[in-house]
Amino acid sequence: MAKDKHIRFQENTTFGCLLQPSFEDVFRKDHYLKGGWNSLFFKKKAPVCLELGCGKGEYTLALARKYPEQHFIGIDIKGARLWRGAKTATEEALPNVAFLRTRIEFIESFFCANEVDEIWITFPDPQIHKERKRLTHQVFLDRYRTFLRPCATIHLKTDSQELFDFTYEQALALNYPVITACRDIYGAGLNLEMDILSVQTFYERQYIAMGRAITYLAFMCCD
């Protein structure tokens, strides 16, 4: 397994769609692509959507295939996981996909005001005992607001009922309009873009096999 990881890490350096900035590149400073994703990286003006904690990039890839007129950036810190998404994007020659290896805590170093149109958060660590580390805690929501367009949509898909409830309460407390809140997208027959919601990640398939309900929450991040 260690040998496989080493091979993947080496191959990661060959993927044009995968960026791996160093700690020094982004700690308390702006990355050179901040404000320039459309002009410098994609070389085309289009809406930008992020998948945070993207893992193997299943959602990033699925969204990119469905919406070729938009740009999608998957963000994760695990290089071995990102290898799968970057390799698939390269093999399929998807021009509207990028992967970024970094910590979400540094996300403000990569995007400027009004640069991002939408966020997907798919099966993040629910951080049961560390609320402030949850990707939907107000600490992170405030970070996202620095680069999201006004009233952009944030999507959360998770098997954690606790994280679902926590995020729903955060949205209400911040007066963010809730678009959809569903505790079981498959059992409830949710009919909101089911072609996208029915995309199953590696972890989601495991959770479904364990009998866990999959939840979905969408809300607007507005002032």
MOCOR-V117624 format. One record per helix or strand of 3 or more residues. SS is the DSSP state (H for helix, E for strand). FROM is the first residue (numbers start at 1). TO is the last residue. If there is no record, write none. Layout:
SS,FROM,TO + SS,FROM,TO
This chain:
H,2,12 + H,23,26 + H,37,42 + E,48,52 + H,58,66 + E,71,76 + H,79,91 + E,97,101 + H,104,109 + E,116,122 + H,131,133 + H,138,145 + E,148,158 + H,161,173 + E,178,182 + H,194,197 + H,202,209 + E,215,221
